[in-house]
C-alpha cells in the first residue's frame, strides 16, 4: 500500500469517527511503547551472509546510510515474539478506552499490516478490544509522525 493510499484511508476513518466521538484521540506506538518483544531486525551482507541482529531501539539509531553493503530482514515483526507489556502505558491505553471508548485510540506501528492479527491477539490477551491498528510497514519516523498527526 502506498503512503498516499494509507493517508486517504486514515482520513476517511477520521471523518467517520468524528461523527460519533469526542475530539480527543490518542495514538500509541506498539514496540517499546506498549510492549517489549524479542523481535529483532536481522542484518545480512548483500551476499546473504548473516552479520548480526539488533533490537528495534538499536535499529532506530542504526546508521543505515553508512552500511550500503547490508540488507535488513524484518521477518520477526510479522508476529509478536515473547511479548511483555509495559504496564504504565498499557494502563494509559486502558484508561483512555474506558473514558472515551475504543474509537478514541489508534495503534500506529512501523510493522506491516501482516502483523495486525498478532498485535490484536496480544492486545486482546490484555483485555483490550476493538481498537484500530495501522501497520505502516515503514520505520521512517517522519512518515509515522505524519500519519499520527492525521489522527490527532
C-alpha positions as YAML, in Angstrom:
chain: A
units: angstrom
residues:
- id: 1
  name: UNK
  ca: [0.00, 0.00, 0.00]
- id: 2
  name: UNK
  ca: [1.39, 3.40, -0.93]
- id: 3
  name: UNK
  ca: [1.64, 6.21, 1.60]
- id: 4
  name: UNK
  ca: [-0.95, 8.35, -0.22]
- id: 5
  name: UNK
  ca: [-3.46, 5.47, -0.20]
- id: 6
  name: UNK
  ca: [-2.83, 4.97, 3.52]
- id: 7
  name: UNK
  ca: [-3.40, 8.69, 4.12]
- id: 8
  name: UNK
  ca: [-6.74, 8.54, 2.28]
- id: 9
  name: UNK
  ca: [-7.87, 5.54, 4.30]
- id: 10
  name: UNK
  ca: [-6.89, 7.19, 7.57]
- id: 11
  name: UNK
  ca: [-8.61, 10.46, 6.62]
- id: 12
  name: UNK
  ca: [-11.80, 8.55, 5.80]
- id: 13
  name: UNK
  ca: [-11.69, 6.78, 9.17]
- id: 14
  name: UNK
  ca: [-11.07, 10.06, 10.97]
- id: 15
  name: UNK
  ca: [-14.02, 11.72, 9.23]
- id: 16
  name: UNK
  ca: [-16.31, 8.79, 10.05]
- id: 17
  name: UNK
  ca: [-15.09, 8.63, 13.64]
- id: 18
  name: UNK
  ca: [-15.50, 12.37, 14.14]
- id: 19
  name: UNK
  ca: [-19.24, 11.95, 13.55]
- id: 20
  name: UNK
  ca: [-19.57, 9.76, 16.64]
- id: 21
  name: UNK
  ca: [-16.72, 10.52, 19.04]
- id: 22
  name: UNK
  ca: [-15.27, 13.23, 21.16]
- id: 23
  name: UNK
  ca: [-12.44, 15.34, 19.82]
- id: 24
  name: UNK
  ca: [-9.79, 13.57, 21.91]
- id: 25
  name: UNK
  ca: [-7.85, 10.87, 20.10]
- id: 26
  name: UNK
  ca: [-4.75, 9.06, 21.32]
- id: 27
  name: UNK
  ca: [-2.17, 7.39, 19.07]
- id: 28
  name: UNK
  ca: [0.11, 4.78, 20.59]
- id: 29
  name: UNK
  ca: [3.16, 3.12, 19.11]
- id: 30
  name: UNK
  ca: [3.37, -0.62, 19.69]
- id: 31
  name: UNK
  ca: [7.01, -1.68, 20.03]
- id: 32
  name: UNK
  ca: [8.84, -0.28, 23.05]
- id: 33
  name: UNK
  ca: [5.80, 1.82, 23.99]
- id: 34
  name: UNK
  ca: [3.07, -0.70, 24.80]
- id: 35
  name: UNK
  ca: [5.17, -3.85, 24.66]
- id: 36
  name: UNK
  ca: [8.69, -5.20, 24.68]
- id: 37
  name: UNK
  ca: [9.23, -8.21, 22.42]
- id: 38
  name: UNK
  ca: [12.12, -10.39, 21.36]
- id: 39
  name: UNK
  ca: [11.62, -9.41, 17.70]
- id: 40
  name: UNK
  ca: [14.87, -8.39, 16.07]
- id: 41
  name: UNK
  ca: [15.99, -6.82, 12.82]
- id: 42
  name: UNK
  ca: [18.42, -9.25, 11.23]
- id: 43
  name: UNK
  ca: [21.26, -7.71, 9.26]
- id: 44
  name: UNK
  ca: [22.84, -9.59, 6.40]
- id: 45
  name: UNK
  ca: [25.50, -8.73, 3.89]
- id: 46
  name: UNK
  ca: [24.43, -8.31, 0.26]
- id: 47
  name: UNK
  ca: [25.58, -11.89, -0.42]
- id: 48
  name: UNK
  ca: [23.09, -13.11, 2.21]
- id: 49
  name: UNK
  ca: [25.56, -13.94, 4.98]
- id: 50
  name: UNK
  ca: [24.25, -13.25, 8.50]
- id: 51
  name: UNK
  ca: [26.04, -10.38, 10.25]
- id: 52
  name: UNK
  ca: [24.04, -9.61, 13.40]
- id: 53
  name: UNK
  ca: [20.61, -8.97, 14.93]
- id: 54
  name: UNK
  ca: [19.53, -5.76, 16.64]
- id: 55
  name: UNK
  ca: [16.56, -4.61, 18.70]
- id: 56
  name: UNK
  ca: [14.01, -2.06, 17.45]
- id: 57
  name: UNK
  ca: [15.62, 0.57, 19.73]
- id: 58
  name: UNK
  ca: [19.06, -0.16, 18.28]
- id: 59
  name: UNK
  ca: [17.65, -0.10, 14.75]
- id: 60
  name: UNK
  ca: [16.13, 3.34, 15.36]
- id: 61
  name: UNK
  ca: [19.61, 4.83, 15.77]
- id: 62
  name: UNK
  ca: [21.48, 2.48, 13.41]
- id: 63
  name: UNK
  ca: [23.34, 4.37, 10.67]
- id: 64
  name: UNK
  ca: [21.71, 2.62, 7.72]
- id: 65
  name: UNK
  ca: [23.11, 5.07, 5.18]
- id: 66
  name: UNK
  ca: [26.69, 4.20, 6.10]
- id: 67
  name: UNK
  ca: [26.05, 0.48, 5.56]
- id: 68
  name: UNK
  ca: [25.22, 0.21, 1.85]
- id: 69
  name: UNK
  ca: [26.54, -3.35, 1.82]
- id: 70
  name: UNK
  ca: [23.80, -4.56, 4.18]
- id: 71
  name: UNK
  ca: [20.27, -5.88, 3.80]
- id: 72
  name: UNK
  ca: [17.66, -5.85, 6.55]
- id: 73
  name: UNK
  ca: [15.36, -8.74, 7.38]
- id: 74
  name: UNK
  ca: [12.21, -7.69, 9.26]
- id: 75
  name: UNK
  ca: [10.52, -11.11, 9.26]
- id: 76
  name: UNK
  ca: [10.40, -11.27, 13.09]
- id: 77
  name: UNK
  ca: [7.94, -8.36, 13.02]
- id: 78
  name: UNK
  ca: [5.19, -10.32, 11.29]
- id: 79
  name: UNK
  ca: [4.49, -11.92, 14.67]
- id: 80
  name: UNK
  ca: [4.77, -10.79, 18.30]
- id: 81
  name: UNK
  ca: [7.62, -12.78, 19.83]
- id: 82
  name: UNK
  ca: [7.57, -13.19, 23.64]
- id: 83
  name: UNK
  ca: [5.55, -10.02, 24.37]
- id: 84
  name: UNK
  ca: [5.91, -8.28, 27.73]
- id: 85
  name: UNK
  ca: [3.56, -5.41, 28.37]
- id: 86
  name: UNK
  ca: [4.79, -2.04, 29.55]
- id: 87
  name: UNK
  ca: [2.32, -1.69, 32.39]
- id: 88
  name: UNK
  ca: [2.17, 2.08, 32.76]
- id: 89
  name: UNK
  ca: [1.45, 2.72, 29.07]
- id: 90
  name: UNK
  ca: [-0.97, -0.22, 28.86]
- id: 91
  name: UNK
  ca: [-2.76, 1.37, 31.84]
- id: 92
  name: UNK
  ca: [-2.97, 4.71, 30.00]
- id: 93
  name: UNK
  ca: [-4.36, 2.91, 26.94]
- id: 94
  name: UNK
  ca: [-6.97, 1.08, 29.04]
- id: 95
  name: UNK
  ca: [-7.95, 4.28, 30.89]
- id: 96
  name: UNK
  ca: [-8.37, 6.14, 27.61]
- id: 97
  name: UNK
  ca: [-10.59, 3.38, 26.25]
- id: 98
  name: UNK
  ca: [-12.68, 3.23, 29.42]
- id: 99
  name: UNK
  ca: [-13.25, 7.01, 29.39]
- id: 100
  name: UNK
  ca: [-13.65, 7.67, 25.67]
- id: 101
  name: UNK
  ca: [-14.26, 4.29, 24.02]
- id: 102
  name: UNK
  ca: [-12.18, 2.20, 21.65]
- id: 103
  name: UNK
  ca: [-12.71, 4.59, 18.72]
- id: 104
  name: UNK
  ca: [-10.65, 7.20, 20.60]
- id: 105
  name: UNK
  ca: [-7.46, 5.14, 20.23]
- id: 106
  name: UNK
  ca: [-5.24, 4.02, 17.37]
- id: 107
  name: UNK
  ca: [-2.16, 1.83, 17.46]
- id: 108
  name: UNK
  ca: [0.29, 3.08, 14.84]
- id: 109
  name: UNK
  ca: [3.19, 0.73, 14.23]
- id: 110
  name: UNK
  ca: [6.15, 0.55, 11.89]
- id: 111
  name: UNK
  ca: [5.28, -3.13, 11.49]
- id: 112
  name: UNK
  ca: [3.49, -4.11, 8.30]
- id: 113
  name: UNK
  ca: [-0.23, -4.81, 8.18]
- id: 114
  name: UNK
  ca: [0.67, -8.53, 8.26]
- id: 115
  name: UNK
  ca: [1.39, -8.11, 11.98]
- id: 116
  name: UNK
  ca: [-2.09, -6.76, 12.77]
- id: 117
  name: UNK
  ca: [-3.59, -10.14, 13.82]
- id: 118
  name: UNK
  ca: [-0.65, -10.85, 16.16]
- id: 119
  name: UNK
  ca: [-0.87, -7.35, 17.65]
- id: 120
  name: UNK
  ca: [-4.64, -7.69, 18.07]
- id: 121
  name: UNK
  ca: [-4.19, -11.09, 19.79]
- id: 122
  name: UNK
  ca: [-1.72, -9.57, 22.22]
- id: 123
  name: UNK
  ca: [-4.00, -6.61, 22.98]
- id: 124
  name: UNK
  ca: [-6.98, -8.91, 23.49]
- id: 125
  name: UNK
  ca: [-4.89, -11.00, 25.92]
- id: 126
  name: UNK
  ca: [-4.55, -7.76, 27.89]
- id: 127
  name: UNK
  ca: [-8.33, -7.16, 27.85]
- id: 128
  name: UNK
  ca: [-8.15, -4.52, 25.08]
- id: 129
  name: UNK
  ca: [-10.70, -4.95, 22.28]
- id: 130
  name: UNK
  ca: [-11.96, -3.11, 19.23]
- id: 131
  name: UNK
  ca: [-9.25, -0.54, 18.61]
- id: 132
  name: UNK
  ca: [-7.83, 0.44, 15.26]
- id: 133
  name: UNK
  ca: [-4.36, -0.83, 14.35]
- id: 134
  name: UNK
  ca: [-2.47, 0.83, 11.48]
- id: 135
  name: UNK
  ca: [0.55, -1.06, 10.21]
- id: 136
  name: UNK
  ca: [2.65, 1.45, 8.35]
- id: 137
  name: UNK
  ca: [5.22, -1.06, 7.08]
- id: 138
  name: UNK
  ca: [7.90, 1.61, 7.33]
- id: 139
  name: UNK
  ca: [10.18, 2.67, 10.15]
- id: 140
  name: UNK
  ca: [10.71, 6.22, 8.88]
- id: 141
  name: UNK
  ca: [9.81, 8.37, 11.90]
- id: 142
  name: UNK
  ca: [8.69, 11.26, 9.68]
- id: 143
  name: UNK
  ca: [6.11, 9.09, 7.92]
- id: 144
  name: UNK
  ca: [4.94, 7.72, 11.24]
- id: 145
  name: UNK
  ca: [4.63, 11.24, 12.67]
- id: 146
  name: UNK
  ca: [2.72, 12.43, 9.61]
- id: 147
  name: UNK
  ca: [0.18, 9.61, 9.90]
- id: 148
  name: UNK
  ca: [-0.01, 10.10, 13.67]
- id: 149
  name: UNK
  ca: [-0.74, 13.82, 13.26]
- id: 150
  name: UNK
  ca: [-3.63, 12.93, 10.96]
- id: 151
  name: UNK
  ca: [-5.22, 11.09, 13.89]
- id: 152
  name: UNK
  ca: [-4.93, 13.85, 16.45]
...
